[in-house]
Amino acid sequence: MEPLKVVAHLWERIEARDWDGVAALIAEDAVIEWPVSGERIVGRANFVAVLRDEGEDSEDGERTLGAVEVLRILADGDLVVTEVEIPEDHVVYRAVSLWTVRDGEIVGAREYWTSPGQDPAPRWRAVYVEPLVAD
């Protein structure tokens, strides 16, 4: 499967909460880095466990993760870049992810997760910029 399709399928499997389907797309020794939170996830089993267990510590034990909306997906050889938006409870998460795919499996990624407005613009820039309006 070509790299772009592998990553598109990954987001579909994540949205469906199909953890076996996610695992089938990740190399056993994959390394996924989350620089914003300073974490590195090593191995398929750990990556799937992080995704599966997300939200399990809520009061009712229910997942609060909403639908995954892929805003952009671009590929150049083995590198695939995605921008996604995922609502969860009272927050909307956005991620830009740089995926490396080899032989039909994701072998690595670097994902930048944040929430719109989490890093407010400083007032001094107001004379140089205009507000970004959501698409």
N, C-alpha and C positions, 0 to 999 in steps of 0.2 A: 504494500500500500504506500502511495506517495506521502511524503512528510506532512503536507497540508491536510490531507484527509485523515491521517493518524491523529493530529491534534484536534481537528474539528470533531472527530469521533470521541476523543477524550472528553471534551466539554459536554457533548451529548450524554455520555455515560455518567459524568459527574452530576449533571442535572437530573438524570433518572435514578440517581443513588444506586447505580449498578456497579458495586465495588469489584465484582469478579471481572466485569467488562473493563473497568479502569485498570485493574491489575494486568490484564492481557495486553495492554498498550504500553506498559512501563517495563523497562529492562530491570532485571533483578538487582543490578548494582547501580541503578540510576542515582544521581545526586541532584537534588532540587534545593536551590538557595533562595531565602527570603531576606534580602538585605535590610529592609525596613525594620523588621523585628529581630534581626541579627541571628537568624536560625539557618541551619543546614540540615536537610532531611536526607539521610543516606539509606538507600535501598527501597525497593518496591514495597515491601511489607510495611515499612514505617510511613511511607507516603500515603498509602491506602488507609492505614490506621488513622493518620492525622485527618484525612478527609472524612472518613467514616465517623470518627468520634467528635467532629466539630459540632458543637451545640448540645452534646449529650449531657453536659453538666447544667443544663437549664433546669428550672424548678420542676417542670413536668416531664423531663427526659425526652421531650419531643424536639426534633430538628426544626430550626427556625429559618434555615436557609431557603431563599426563594429561588425563582427561576433564573437560570443562567442566560444572559443575553450576550451573544458574541457581537461586539460592535465592529471589530475589524479583525481580519486574519490575512496575513501576508506570508509568503514563503520565498526563500531563495536557497536552493539546494537543500541541505540538511537543516537549515535554520528556519523556524516558523515563529512569527511574532503575532500575538493575539492581544486584543484589548477587550475585556469583558466587564460586565456590570452584574452584580448579584445583590439583590435586596435581602436583608436579614433583620428581622424585628424592626427596630426604628432607625436603621442605618442602611445606607447603600454603599456597598463596597465596589471599588473599581480596581482592576489589576491589568498591568501590562506584563506580559510573560514572554520570555525568549526561550523557546524550546529547541533542543537539539535532538534530531531523529536520525537513527541509523538502522538500516535493515528492518524497517517497519516498527521499531520500538523507540520510545522516548528514553534517551540515555542521560539527559540533563536538562535543567531549566534554571532560570533566574527570574523570579517573579517579584514585582513591585506592587504591593497591596496598600491601598489607602481608601479614604472616604472623602468625597467632595466636601470642601470647607474645613477639613481637619487641619489644614495648614493655612490659616487665613493670611491674606496678602497684607503686608505692612502699609500703613497709611501714607508713607512718604512716596510710594510708587503710584498713588492715585492720579497724579498729574501726567503720568506717562502711559497709563493703561486704561482699558475699559473692561467692565465686567464681562465675564464669559457666560453666555447664556446657553443652557443645556439644549442639546439638539432635539 
